[in-house]
Amino acid sequence: MKKFLLTLPGLFCILIAFSQNNHRPPAAVQKSFQNDYPQSKSGQWIHSNGTWNVSFTDKDHNNGEVTAHFNDNGDHTDTHIPYDRNDVPAPVKENVKNNYSGYGNADFTRIDRANSNSVYQVNLKNKNAHKTVYMDERGKETKYKDSHR
């Protein structure tokens, strides 16, 4: 019993140390963030599904609140930017209006990816259903594997 009581605080300290590390990205990720957003301050980092995610105010690109995603090597994979309905390109809104009129609410997020065109994530909701579709800026639906949802 005495051994157990002596090892319990040690195990607790180890657990705390490992859980705290979950919020500190590797140096390569931190450096990549600073290179891409030199005027912005990172918020709390979260490591999930092999990706480092951070939400912050983007002062470098005037995007407001965004969430940036980096892999363990520090590669900036994409950035999710919530969009107000008024700022969404007209063809995207038209597609939603014409093809998803049964859904009462739609939330829009622009996803910027390195070396690719932006994609609009449209989360459609009504009382009984939820659907997510992706569109390019012309309103054409496209496939997109979003590992951050």
C-alpha positions, 0 to 999 in steps of 0.5 A: 500500500505504501508503494502504491501511495508513493508511485501515485503522485509520480504517475500523476506528474507524468500524466500531466506532463504528457497532456501538456505536451499535447498543446505544444507543437513541434518546432517545425510547426511553430516555425511554419506558423510564424513564417505564414502569419508573422503578425498574428499570435497563435491561440491554443494548439490542439493535436488531433488525427495527426494534425496540429490545429490552431485558432487565432485572429489572422492579422496578416491576411485580414481574414478575422478568426481562422483555424490553421492546420499543420502536419507534424512536419510543419507543412501548412495543409489548409486554413478554415475561414468562417464566412458570412452569407453576404461574403460568399460568392454568388454562384455558391449561394445560388447552388445552395438556393437551387439544390438545397432549399429543404435546408433552412440554415447554411453555414459557410467556411472557405478552405484555403489550401496550398497550391490549390483553389479554395473550396467552400464548405457548406454545412446545411441544417434543418430540424431532422438532417445535417449535410455537408457539401463542398463547392468551388467558387463557381458553385460547382460541387466538388469532392473534398476529404476534410480530416478536420471535421 
